[in-house]
Amino acid sequence: MTRSNQDRIFANVPDNVENEPGAGAPDLTPPPVAEENVDPLHFIVPTEMVDLPSKGKFYPQGHPLHGCQSVELRHMTAKEEDILTTSSFLKKGIALDKMLQNVVVDKRIKVEDLLIGDKNALLIHSRIFGYGSEYATSLECPACGSKFDYTFDLSELSNKDFEGEMVRFEVEPTVNNTFVITLPRSQAVVEFRLLSTRDEKRLTGSKKVLGSLDLLEAMILSINEQADRFHVKRFIKNLPIMDATVLKKVYGRIMPDVDMLQHVECSNCGEEAEMGVPLDAGFFWPDV
């Protein structure tokens, strides 16, 4: 059977191409994209934003936390658990700082530069992310003196209203991230600062309890605008106990921090009291 030229042309066209203008043009449809090989064991560690008690205030210009109200934290993993159980870190007292530095996402932030209250907030949330919000511990009743077991709910902790406390105690902030107060007994005008994690380490060292003079010398910058350290230290040693007590109380109230107090009822005598969450060994080592 004789085939015409037209028959020969259309004999080479695939069956799925319609006889329409342009049907013989090359198919420009992109080929299907091959699926990437996904590791079934790959796991993206979640992160959370944690509000800072300081709201990013009292950090100098250029500090990564200047003006930042929150910090992104990665959830703890087995790697952080290894850090918390490393004997050399435990002996040096740096296990918690090492762990916290590991889970802070922004590596420009150094734990030693954190204000103490901000560090406390990050530690508490790291503990919640790692072990949950329930914290079982042992307390001593202030009324009957007996020991009893109690479980705190860490998710109920909130940041302190340090700004309200500054107004209450008539404390004036300065442009240098310091504070000024007039003491009641001596009427001395004292300028003081907030302590950082680095300050805390330097002060405590191997000490179990931080002395009153150590704290006052670290926080006070000037007396009646006199900043010479010799005069400041001499003034502190002769500071009336009323003034020293007020100054330490004010410092504790205006320092941005987590309010650790919760309403507790003694299971033995039924006495109710406000008690602070103890940051003992069981806080990050629940099985201790």
Residue pairs with C-beta under 8 A, 6 or more apart in sequence:
3 11
10 19
13 19
13 23
13 24
17 23
17 24
45 74
45 75
45 77
46 74
46 75
47 72
47 73
47 74
47 75
47 105
48 72
48 73
48 75
48 125
48 129
49 70
49 71
49 72
49 73
50 70
50 71
50 72
50 73
50 121
50 122
50 125
51 69
51 70
51 121
51 159
52 65
52 68
52 69
52 70
52 71
52 118
52 121
52 159
52 256
53 115
53 117
53 118
53 120
53 121
53 159
53 160
53 162
53 256
53 257
53 258
54 65
54 115
54 117
54 118
54 162
54 256
55 69
55 256
56 65
56 66
56 67
56 68
56 69
57 67
57 177
57 256
58 115
58 177
58 194
58 256
59 65
59 66
59 67
59 115
59 177
60 66
60 177
63 113
64 106
64 108
64 109
65 71
65 109
65 114
65 118
71 104
71 105
71 106
71 109
71 118
71 122
72 104
72 105
72 106
73 103
73 104
73 105
73 122
73 125
73 126
73 129
74 103
74 104
74 105
75 103
75 129
75 130
76 99
76 103
76 126
76 129
76 130
79 102
80 99
80 102
80 103
80 126
80 130
81 130
83 89
83 95
83 98
83 99
83 102
84 95
84 96
84 99
84 284
84 285
85 95
85 285
86 95
86 98
89 95
89 98
96 123
96 284
97 111
97 112
97 197
99 126
99 284
100 111
100 119
100 122
100 123
100 126
101 110
101 111
103 126
104 111
104 122
111 119
111 197
112 196
112 197
112 198
112 201
113 196
113 197
113 198
114 122
114 196
114 197
115 194
115 195
115 196
115 197
115 255
115 256
116 194
116 195
116 196
116 197
116 200
116 255
116 257
117 160
117 255
117 256
117 257
117 258
118 256
119 197
120 257
120 258
121 159
121 257
121 258
123 279
123 284
124 154
124 157
124 258
127 135
127 154
127 283
127 284
128 154
128 155
130 284
131 284
131 286
133 153
133 154
133 155
134 151
134 152
134 153
134 154
135 151
135 152
135 153
135 154
135 277
135 282
135 283
136 149
136 150
136 151
136 152
136 282
136 286
137 149
137 150
137 151
137 152
137 277
137 278
137 280
137 282
137 283
138 147
138 148
138 149
138 150
139 147
139 148
139 149
139 150
139 264
139 275
139 278
140 146
140 147
141 147
141 148
141 266
141 268
141 269
141 271
141 273
142 271
142 273
142 275
143 266
143 269
143 271
143 273
144 266
144 268
144 269
144 271
146 266
146 268
146 269
148 266
148 267
148 268
149 267
150 264
150 267
152 262
152 277
153 262
154 277
156 262
157 258
157 259
157 260
157 262
157 277
158 258
158 259
159 256
159 257
159 258
159 259
160 253
160 255
160 256
160 257
160 258
160 259
162 253
162 254
162 255
162 256
162 257
165 171
165 253
165 254
166 172
166 173
166 179
166 254
168 253
169 181
169 250
169 253
169 254
170 181
170 182
171 179
171 180
171 181
171 250
171 254
172 179
172 180
172 181
173 179
174 180
174 191
177 193
177 194
178 191
178 192
178 193
178 221
179 191
179 192
179 193
179 254
180 189
180 190
180 191
181 189
181 190
181 192
181 247
181 250
182 188
182 189
182 190
183 189
183 190
183 239
183 240
183 243
183 246
183 247
184 242
184 243
184 246
185 240
185 242
185 243
186 239
186 240
186 243
188 223
188 224
188 235
188 243
189 223
189 224
189 225
190 220
190 222
190 223
190 247
191 220
191 221
191 222
191 223
191 225
192 219
192 220
192 221
192 247
192 251
193 219
193 221
194 219
194 255
194 256
195 203
195 218
195 219
199 218
203 210
203 214
203 215
203 218
204 210
212 244
212 248
213 236
213 237
215 248
215 251
216 236
216 239
216 244
216 247
216 248
217 232
217 233
217 236
219 251
220 232
220 236
220 247
221 227
221 232
222 232
223 231
223 232
223 235
226 232
236 244
239 247
260 276
260 277
261 274
261 275
261 276
262 274
262 275
262 276
262 277
263 272
263 273
263 274
264 272
264 273
264 274
264 275
265 271
265 272
266 272
266 273
281 288
282 288
